[in-house]
Amino acid sequence: MPFGATPVPGSSRGDLVVIGGAEDKLGKRAVLADFVRRAGGEQARIAVVPTASSLGDEIVEVYAAVFAKLGAAEVYGVRPQDRAEAFDPALVAELDRATGVFMTGGNQLKLGTVVAGTPFGDALHDAHRRGVTVGGTSAGASIQSSHMVAFGPGGATAKQRMTQVAAGLGLLADCVVDQHFAQRNRYGRLLMIVSQSPQLLGIGVDEDTAAVVTTDEDGRQRLEVVGRGVVTLLDGSTMVTDAHAAKEHRPILASGVVLHALPAGSHFDLTDRTLLPAPTVGDPAEADELAVANRDLSKLARDIAADDASPSVLRRRVARRSRGARP
Amino acid sequence: MPFGATPVPGSSRGDLVVIGGAEDKLGKRAVLADFVRRAGGEQARIAVVPTASSLGDEIVEVYAAVFAKLGAAEVYGVRPQDRAEAFDPALVAELDRATGVFMTGGNQLKLGTVVAGTPFGDALHDAHRRGVTVGGTSAGASIQSSHMVAFGPGGATAKQRMTQVAAGLGLLADCVVDQHFAQRNRYGRLLMIVSQSPQLLGIGVDEDTAAVVTTDEDGRQRLEVVGRGVVTLLDGSTMVTDAHAAKEHRPILASGVVLHALPAGSHFDLTDRTLLPAPTVGDPAEADELAVANRDLSKLARDIAADDASPSVLRRRVARRSRGARP
């Protein structure tokens, strides 16, 4: 939703920008530019939360530079370091003036253990509800889902106990987000989690790619893809699995999982879990050809209506149309 | 089907053993043991076709040693080196006495260009039709499908033009087989092929794993999984894709692909493309408990029928049952 719209209950939720890590900061910056635009563009006041990171000021400075370059009005760091700080009213109040909140990468378990279930965590939910754009990359992406991958190895095969799940902030309900998805080959661990919890939608986000979640007036959620890679969805709604019985470290049966690999520009209805039609962009040459043919056909129709369409006129017309269509 | 059954039209096809490469040759040898058993066990006469390999006699010797160890009666090499040799009636006739044919790994494009569309290729089809077990690993797996991955890089993301498809032998219709699936991270290239040709079932076979395809009397085909890894199926029947329009090297949209990850012991109906129930193997402790309870209930029913079930008898009975159920 455009930033600044009057908050209406059920329609005021801000966008969620779920970035798969390693987003471009020097080149086209498609993903971060999208975040800044959604956070208010030239009016954006962006709070950077570097809690997941082992760096602090340095990483805030990097994002401050990039967001400023992209036109944001103000960028500032807000960094709860432990749960005590996440309960500090002064620090929590720092989020009040933000039009966008950006959570950096690092260790999502640190971010979760510091902010989840604290006034700071509640303030992030409040901000999202009042229309603030909330984004995050890598750890800052994982934390947004209701169920969070804590850690676990890569690999294409889902194996029993290969990964650990913890609770996320839950800005995005009924799902589990994984990041660096293609780059770290995380099909297996996401499939393991969906097999154990088929009610969760698995969302795998590639590097330099964002799953942007918007909420319609009626509360329906859509996912749009921005950036270089794809967003992979694993929908286990109607799957069959032996995840309750598979032996430790052995492959898990996962049959009937619906897979969606969505590149930039894809739109997906998260409520119905179906692909939405993309805005049609036709081939310009084909469109020109069609326009010529249509113009000619209109002329022909007028001629026929005026009753002057002799066989020779028709022949010439058809010949001209063929030439027009195959230049 | 058991080797040696009377060939009945439509029911005589031999099993296809599609191995994802790097099958165990020294340890449990589950995959190769399964192949030898299907090829006739102690009566097996196995023709090893090493055409895909840059090695020749050496690789035949390796399989000869393993198959002999596993009890096969005879193992011999048959090696067409070019199309001229694949037209040689004497060499082709070497397949006549085989009860099993095993195609080694190597370069599937070499195997395809040498044998496909030759009398040797036809003889492989004939052998399969008369009940001979046909197996192959890696290149020898790829060649069995109607459409064959020629080459292409790994990676989780399906990208336009990342891989080349050639024609396989087509022992297995309407599908494309990929091998070393998890180990070489080939989700992307299999998904690319299925996106371009949604009528093909994508079959990704892990190393030391086999997709065994059997044909029922009514011509229905089933796939059974043997070995250490999984067989991954990608069914694009109802998918949405932009594979006709995606730009070179860019990710392809693939939405609504049905994914099946099938570990050892899984059975899948290839005709309906649905999972088949596995033979139920209950928890032995749970089964014992149920048997005790059933025995006791039978006694109780007899007692009630004999009208001697006083309240005190019932109480004792229930107490005994509880003790039995929770040892």
Chai-1 contact restraints between the chains, C-beta under 6 A:
chainA,res_idxA,chainB,res_idxB,connection_type,confidence,min_distance_angstrom,max_distance_angstrom,comment,restraint_id
A,A156,B,A182,contact,1.0,0.0,6.0,A-B,restraint_1
A,A156,B,N185,contact,1.0,0.0,6.0,A-B,restraint_2
A,A156,B,Y187,contact,1.0,0.0,6.0,A-B,restraint_3
A,T157,B,A182,contact,1.0,0.0,6.0,A-B,restraint_4
A,T157,B,V230,contact,1.0,0.0,6.0,A-B,restraint_5
A,A158,B,A261,contact,1.0,0.0,6.0,A-B,restraint_6
A,A182,B,A156,contact,1.0,0.0,6.0,A-B,restraint_7
A,A182,B,T157,contact,1.0,0.0,6.0,A-B,restraint_8
A,N185,B,A156,contact,1.0,0.0,6.0,A-B,restraint_9
A,N185,B,N185,contact,1.0,0.0,6.0,A-B,restraint_10
A,Y187,B,A156,contact,1.0,0.0,6.0,A-B,restraint_11
A,Y187,B,Y187,contact,1.0,0.0,6.0,A-B,restraint_12
A,V230,B,T157,contact,1.0,0.0,6.0,A-B,restraint_13
A,V230,B,P251,contact,1.0,0.0,6.0,A-B,restraint_14
A,V240,B,L275,contact,1.0,0.0,6.0,A-B,restraint_15
A,P251,B,V230,contact,1.0,0.0,6.0,A-B,restraint_16
A,P251,B,P263,contact,1.0,0.0,6.0,A-B,restraint_17
A,L253,B,P263,contact,1.0,0.0,6.0,A-B,restraint_18
A,L253,B,S266,contact,1.0,0.0,6.0,A-B,restraint_19
A,A254,B,A261,contact,1.0,0.0,6.0,A-B,restraint_20
A,S255,B,H260,contact,1.0,0.0,6.0,A-B,restraint_21
A,S255,B,L275,contact,1.0,0.0,6.0,A-B,restraint_22
A,V257,B,L259,contact,1.0,0.0,6.0,A-B,restraint_23
A,V258,B,V258,contact,1.0,0.0,6.0,A-B,restraint_24
A,L259,B,V257,contact,1.0,0.0,6.0,A-B,restraint_25
A,L259,B,L259,contact,1.0,0.0,6.0,A-B,restraint_26
A,H260,B,S255,contact,1.0,0.0,6.0,A-B,restraint_27
A,A261,B,A158,contact,1.0,0.0,6.0,A-B,restraint_28
A,A261,B,A254,contact,1.0,0.0,6.0,A-B,restraint_29
A,P263,B,P251,contact,1.0,0.0,6.0,A-B,restraint_30
A,P263,B,L253,contact,1.0,0.0,6.0,A-B,restraint_31
A,S266,B,L253,contact,1.0,0.0,6.0,A-B,restraint_32
A,L275,B,V240,contact,1.0,0.0,6.0,A-B,restraint_33
A,L275,B,S255,contact,1.0,0.0,6.0,A-B,restraint_34
